[in-house]
Amino acid sequence: MAIDYSVIGERLKRARKEKDFTQEQLAEKLDVSIAFLSRVERGSSQINLKRLSQICEILGITEGEILNGVSSKSTKYLDSDFANLLKNCSSDKQKLIYDVAKVIAGKN
């Protein structure tokens, strides 16, 4: 599965704006150029995990929120993951997953 840096960039931009940071302010805290941060937010420049971790720490979010688009703090954070998982399975596999989930949930 290829990493979609444009989606990661959009999420970073949204998180930055939610925290009322300008690109200039965030770039200064990270000790990077505004141009680099702008390229990351557009998805035209890749970001390594160390830099992603630094950004997340400054913005007070988790790497998972940026990479997966959901917060593990949310009570429904797996809903979209399960939906995507099921969407890519055959109907037989979906039925099997459903039956196993019912047993685990105690809903025989």
C-alpha angles and dihedrals in degrees: 000000000000121000113245103216092183090062091047089049092050091051092048091049092049091049091048092051092046088058091047094242121148119218088250093054094047093044090052092051090049094044092233132120122270087235091058092049090048091052090049091051090049091048093239093115126050121234124212124224094252092056091043089053091051092051092048092050092052092046094043096238135115127254087238091062090056098040098040101024094233135092119235086214089070116093089223098045095125097049096093092041091054092045091053092045092052093044089061095049130087117251090255091055091045090055091049092049090048092050092049091047091052091053093048092047090049093240098129 
